[in-house]
Amino acid sequence: MVIKDQVFEKIADSVKPDAKKRVVLQHVQMQEGITYHIYKNSLEQIVLDPQVTIPASELWVFDNKDVLAAIDEGMAESSKGHLIERDSFDKYVKNAT
C-alpha cells in the first residue's frame, strides 16, 4: 500500500466497535460502487484504501504497459488541449439501438 496523501482529517472521536466488532462510519461520505482494502500497522492504526473493480474483459489494458502508456500519453495531450477534430464515427456503428 502506498499512502498517497499524508494529510489526514479526524472525522470522529471515541468510536467503539459494536458487539459484532463493526465500526460504523457515520460521518463519512461513501461513493457508490467502491470497495475497500483494509490495512493495519503495528500501532493498530487502520487505513481504508478505496478500490474499484473493472470488467475482466478490460484487464488486458492494465496488463499491457505499452497500451497503458499510450492511453496515459493521450490523456495528457488531451488535458493540454492537443486535440484533433474528426468526422462522426456514426457510419461505423452497426445497429446502435
PyMOL commands that place a pseudoatom at each C-alpha (Angstrom):
pseudoatom trace, name=CA, resn=MET, resi=1, chain=A, elem=C, hetatm=0, pos=[0.000, 0.000, 0.000]
pseudoatom trace, name=CA, resn=VAL, resi=2, chain=A, elem=C, hetatm=0, pos=[1.163, 3.487, -0.770]
pseudoatom trace, name=CA, resn=ILE, resi=3, chain=A, elem=C, hetatm=0, pos=[-0.118, 6.431, 1.265]
pseudoatom trace, name=CA, resn=LYS, resi=4, chain=A, elem=C, hetatm=0, pos=[-0.682, 8.999, -1.490]
pseudoatom trace, name=CA, resn=ASP, resi=5, chain=A, elem=C, hetatm=0, pos=[-1.574, 11.888, 0.801]
pseudoatom trace, name=CA, resn=GLN, resi=6, chain=A, elem=C, hetatm=0, pos=[-0.024, 12.318, 4.248]
pseudoatom trace, name=CA, resn=VAL, resi=7, chain=A, elem=C, hetatm=0, pos=[-2.704, 14.768, 5.416]
pseudoatom trace, name=CA, resn=PHE, resi=8, chain=A, elem=C, hetatm=0, pos=[-5.432, 13.069, 7.459]
pseudoatom trace, name=CA, resn=GLU, resi=9, chain=A, elem=C, hetatm=0, pos=[-8.578, 14.623, 8.883]
pseudoatom trace, name=CA, resn=LYS, resi=10, chain=A, elem=C, hetatm=0, pos=[-10.104, 13.379, 12.111]
pseudoatom trace, name=CA, resn=ILE, resi=11, chain=A, elem=C, hetatm=0, pos=[-13.738, 12.586, 11.384]
pseudoatom trace, name=CA, resn=ALA, resi=12, chain=A, elem=C, hetatm=0, pos=[-14.888, 11.156, 14.722]
pseudoatom trace, name=CA, resn=ASP, resi=13, chain=A, elem=C, hetatm=0, pos=[-13.785, 10.704, 18.342]
pseudoatom trace, name=CA, resn=SER, resi=14, chain=A, elem=C, hetatm=0, pos=[-14.031, 7.634, 20.555]
pseudoatom trace, name=CA, resn=VAL, resi=15, chain=A, elem=C, hetatm=0, pos=[-15.836, 5.334, 18.141]
pseudoatom trace, name=CA, resn=LYS, resi=16, chain=A, elem=C, hetatm=0, pos=[-16.181, 1.831, 19.570]
pseudoatom trace, name=CA, resn=PRO, resi=17, chain=A, elem=C, hetatm=0, pos=[-16.847, -1.399, 17.688]
pseudoatom trace, name=CA, resn=ASP, resi=18, chain=A, elem=C, hetatm=0, pos=[-20.300, -2.885, 18.226]
pseudoatom trace, name=CA, resn=ALA, resi=19, chain=A, elem=C, hetatm=0, pos=[-20.980, -6.400, 19.565]
pseudoatom trace, name=CA, resn=LYS, resi=20, chain=A, elem=C, hetatm=0, pos=[-20.133, -7.865, 16.140]
pseudoatom trace, name=CA, resn=LYS, resi=21, chain=A, elem=C, hetatm=0, pos=[-16.834, -5.902, 16.035]
pseudoatom trace, name=CA, resn=ARG, resi=22, chain=A, elem=C, hetatm=0, pos=[-18.115, -3.488, 13.376]
pseudoatom trace, name=CA, resn=VAL, resi=23, chain=A, elem=C, hetatm=0, pos=[-17.193, 0.177, 13.327]
pseudoatom trace, name=CA, resn=VAL, resi=24, chain=A, elem=C, hetatm=0, pos=[-19.855, 2.485, 11.919]
pseudoatom trace, name=CA, resn=LEU, resi=25, chain=A, elem=C, hetatm=0, pos=[-18.504, 5.382, 9.888]
pseudoatom trace, name=CA, resn=GLN, resi=26, chain=A, elem=C, hetatm=0, pos=[-21.397, 7.796, 10.320]
pseudoatom trace, name=CA, resn=HIS, resi=27, chain=A, elem=C, hetatm=0, pos=[-19.606, 10.947, 9.197]
pseudoatom trace, name=CA, resn=VAL, resi=28, chain=A, elem=C, hetatm=0, pos=[-18.002, 9.551, 6.047]
pseudoatom trace, name=CA, resn=GLN, resi=29, chain=A, elem=C, hetatm=0, pos=[-19.437, 10.016, 2.564]
pseudoatom trace, name=CA, resn=MET, resi=30, chain=A, elem=C, hetatm=0, pos=[-19.055, 6.678, 0.752]
pseudoatom trace, name=CA, resn=GLN, resi=31, chain=A, elem=C, hetatm=0, pos=[-19.254, 6.569, -3.024]
pseudoatom trace, name=CA, resn=GLU, resi=32, chain=A, elem=C, hetatm=0, pos=[-21.417, 4.009, -4.767]
pseudoatom trace, name=CA, resn=GLY, resi=33, chain=A, elem=C, hetatm=0, pos=[-19.511, 1.028, -6.194]
pseudoatom trace, name=CA, resn=ILE, resi=34, chain=A, elem=C, hetatm=0, pos=[-16.374, 1.487, -4.080]
pseudoatom trace, name=CA, resn=THR, resi=35, chain=A, elem=C, hetatm=0, pos=[-14.884, -1.360, -2.055]
pseudoatom trace, name=CA, resn=TYR, resi=36, chain=A, elem=C, hetatm=0, pos=[-12.003, -1.048, 0.400]
pseudoatom trace, name=CA, resn=HIS, resi=37, chain=A, elem=C, hetatm=0, pos=[-8.761, -2.797, 1.152]
pseudoatom trace, name=CA, resn=ILE, resi=38, chain=A, elem=C, hetatm=0, pos=[-8.118, -2.509, 4.879]
pseudoatom trace, name=CA, resn=TYR, resi=39, chain=A, elem=C, hetatm=0, pos=[-4.600, -2.109, 6.238]
pseudoatom trace, name=CA, resn=LYS, resi=40, chain=A, elem=C, hetatm=0, pos=[-3.413, -2.144, 9.853]
pseudoatom trace, name=CA, resn=ASN, resi=41, chain=A, elem=C, hetatm=0, pos=[0.067, -1.271, 11.099]
pseudoatom trace, name=CA, resn=SER, resi=42, chain=A, elem=C, hetatm=0, pos=[1.926, -2.351, 14.232]
pseudoatom trace, name=CA, resn=LEU, resi=43, chain=A, elem=C, hetatm=0, pos=[0.339, 0.532, 16.170]
pseudoatom trace, name=CA, resn=GLU, resi=44, chain=A, elem=C, hetatm=0, pos=[-3.164, -0.754, 15.322]
pseudoatom trace, name=CA, resn=GLN, resi=45, chain=A, elem=C, hetatm=0, pos=[-3.834, 2.244, 13.046]
pseudoatom trace, name=CA, resn=ILE, resi=46, chain=A, elem=C, hetatm=0, pos=[-6.231, 1.364, 10.247]
pseudoatom trace, name=CA, resn=VAL, resi=47, chain=A, elem=C, hetatm=0, pos=[-6.336, 2.748, 6.727]
pseudoatom trace, name=CA, resn=LEU, resi=48, chain=A, elem=C, hetatm=0, pos=[-9.172, 2.132, 4.272]
pseudoatom trace, name=CA, resn=ASP, resi=49, chain=A, elem=C, hetatm=0, pos=[-7.889, 2.192, 0.687]
pseudoatom trace, name=CA, resn=PRO, resi=50, chain=A, elem=C, hetatm=0, pos=[-10.743, 2.706, -1.818]
pseudoatom trace, name=CA, resn=GLN, resi=51, chain=A, elem=C, hetatm=0, pos=[-10.819, 0.316, -4.773]
pseudoatom trace, name=CA, resn=VAL, resi=52, chain=A, elem=C, hetatm=0, pos=[-12.884, -0.080, -7.908]
pseudoatom trace, name=CA, resn=THR, resi=53, chain=A, elem=C, hetatm=0, pos=[-13.276, -3.199, -9.976]
pseudoatom trace, name=CA, resn=ILE, resi=54, chain=A, elem=C, hetatm=0, pos=[-13.004, -3.425, -13.718]
pseudoatom trace, name=CA, resn=PRO, resi=55, chain=A, elem=C, hetatm=0, pos=[-14.545, -5.973, -16.046]
pseudoatom trace, name=CA, resn=ALA, resi=56, chain=A, elem=C, hetatm=0, pos=[-12.232, -8.920, -16.746]
pseudoatom trace, name=CA, resn=SER, resi=57, chain=A, elem=C, hetatm=0, pos=[-12.507, -8.104, -20.447]
pseudoatom trace, name=CA, resn=GLU, resi=58, chain=A, elem=C, hetatm=0, pos=[-10.695, -4.788, -19.776]
pseudoatom trace, name=CA, resn=LEU, resi=59, chain=A, elem=C, hetatm=0, pos=[-7.859, -6.230, -17.682]
pseudoatom trace, name=CA, resn=TRP, resi=60, chain=A, elem=C, hetatm=0, pos=[-5.642, -6.583, -20.766]
pseudoatom trace, name=CA, resn=VAL, resi=61, chain=A, elem=C, hetatm=0, pos=[-5.257, -2.792, -20.862]
pseudoatom trace, name=CA, resn=PHE, resi=62, chain=A, elem=C, hetatm=0, pos=[-3.686, -2.741, -17.399]
pseudoatom trace, name=CA, resn=ASP, resi=63, chain=A, elem=C, hetatm=0, pos=[-1.545, -5.800, -18.141]
pseudoatom trace, name=CA, resn=ASN, resi=64, chain=A, elem=C, hetatm=0, pos=[-0.102, -4.260, -21.328]
pseudoatom trace, name=CA, resn=LYS, resi=65, chain=A, elem=C, hetatm=0, pos=[2.311, -1.490, -20.334]
pseudoatom trace, name=CA, resn=ASP, resi=66, chain=A, elem=C, hetatm=0, pos=[2.562, -0.164, -23.915]
pseudoatom trace, name=CA, resn=VAL, resi=67, chain=A, elem=C, hetatm=0, pos=[-1.202, 0.235, -24.242]
pseudoatom trace, name=CA, resn=LEU, resi=68, chain=A, elem=C, hetatm=0, pos=[-1.463, 1.828, -20.807]
pseudoatom trace, name=CA, resn=ALA, resi=69, chain=A, elem=C, hetatm=0, pos=[1.389, 4.240, -21.630]
pseudoatom trace, name=CA, resn=ALA, resi=70, chain=A, elem=C, hetatm=0, pos=[-0.322, 5.196, -24.901]
pseudoatom trace, name=CA, resn=ILE, resi=71, chain=A, elem=C, hetatm=0, pos=[-3.584, 5.882, -23.075]
pseudoatom trace, name=CA, resn=ASP, resi=72, chain=A, elem=C, hetatm=0, pos=[-1.765, 7.947, -20.430]
pseudoatom trace, name=CA, resn=GLU, resi=73, chain=A, elem=C, hetatm=0, pos=[0.006, 9.923, -23.174]
pseudoatom trace, name=CA, resn=GLY, resi=74, chain=A, elem=C, hetatm=0, pos=[-3.282, 10.566, -24.981]
pseudoatom trace, name=CA, resn=MET, resi=75, chain=A, elem=C, hetatm=0, pos=[-4.964, 11.718, -21.776]
pseudoatom trace, name=CA, resn=ALA, resi=76, chain=A, elem=C, hetatm=0, pos=[-2.054, 14.064, -21.014]
pseudoatom trace, name=CA, resn=GLU, resi=77, chain=A, elem=C, hetatm=0, pos=[-2.190, 15.517, -24.537]
pseudoatom trace, name=CA, resn=SER, resi=78, chain=A, elem=C, hetatm=0, pos=[-5.955, 15.953, -24.271]
pseudoatom trace, name=CA, resn=SER, resi=79, chain=A, elem=C, hetatm=0, pos=[-5.684, 17.756, -20.934]
pseudoatom trace, name=CA, resn=LYS, resi=80, chain=A, elem=C, hetatm=0, pos=[-3.228, 20.186, -22.570]
pseudoatom trace, name=CA, resn=GLY, resi=81, chain=A, elem=C, hetatm=0, pos=[-5.726, 20.899, -25.341]
pseudoatom trace, name=CA, resn=HIS, resi=82, chain=A, elem=C, hetatm=0, pos=[-3.851, 18.969, -28.036]
pseudoatom trace, name=CA, resn=LEU, resi=83, chain=A, elem=C, hetatm=0, pos=[-6.919, 17.673, -29.837]
pseudoatom trace, name=CA, resn=ILE, resi=84, chain=A, elem=C, hetatm=0, pos=[-7.645, 16.580, -33.394]
pseudoatom trace, name=CA, resn=GLU, resi=85, chain=A, elem=C, hetatm=0, pos=[-11.193, 17.055, -34.640]
pseudoatom trace, name=CA, resn=ARG, resi=86, chain=A, elem=C, hetatm=0, pos=[-12.520, 14.016, -36.517]
pseudoatom trace, name=CA, resn=ASP, resi=87, chain=A, elem=C, hetatm=0, pos=[-15.665, 13.384, -38.521]
pseudoatom trace, name=CA, resn=SER, resi=88, chain=A, elem=C, hetatm=0, pos=[-18.547, 11.463, -36.987]
pseudoatom trace, name=CA, resn=PHE, resi=89, chain=A, elem=C, hetatm=0, pos=[-17.999, 7.772, -36.316]
pseudoatom trace, name=CA, resn=ASP, resi=90, chain=A, elem=C, hetatm=0, pos=[-21.705, 7.056, -36.832]
pseudoatom trace, name=CA, resn=LYS, resi=91, chain=A, elem=C, hetatm=0, pos=[-21.022, 5.269, -40.109]
pseudoatom trace, name=CA, resn=TYR, resi=92, chain=A, elem=C, hetatm=0, pos=[-19.088, 2.592, -38.194]
pseudoatom trace, name=CA, resn=VAL, resi=93, chain=A, elem=C, hetatm=0, pos=[-21.873, 1.851, -35.724]
pseudoatom trace, name=CA, resn=LYS, resi=94, chain=A, elem=C, hetatm=0, pos=[-23.944, -1.227, -36.523]
pseudoatom trace, name=CA, resn=ASN, resi=95, chain=A, elem=C, hetatm=0, pos=[-27.483, -1.236, -35.183]
pseudoatom trace, name=CA, resn=ALA, resi=96, chain=A, elem=C, hetatm=0, pos=[-26.936, 1.236, -32.338]
pseudoatom trace, name=CA, resn=THR, resi=97, chain=A, elem=C, hetatm=0, pos=[-30.364, 0.529, -30.814]
for i in range(1, 97): cmd.bond("trace and resi %d" % i, "trace and resi %d" % (i + 1))
show_as sticks, trace
zoom trace
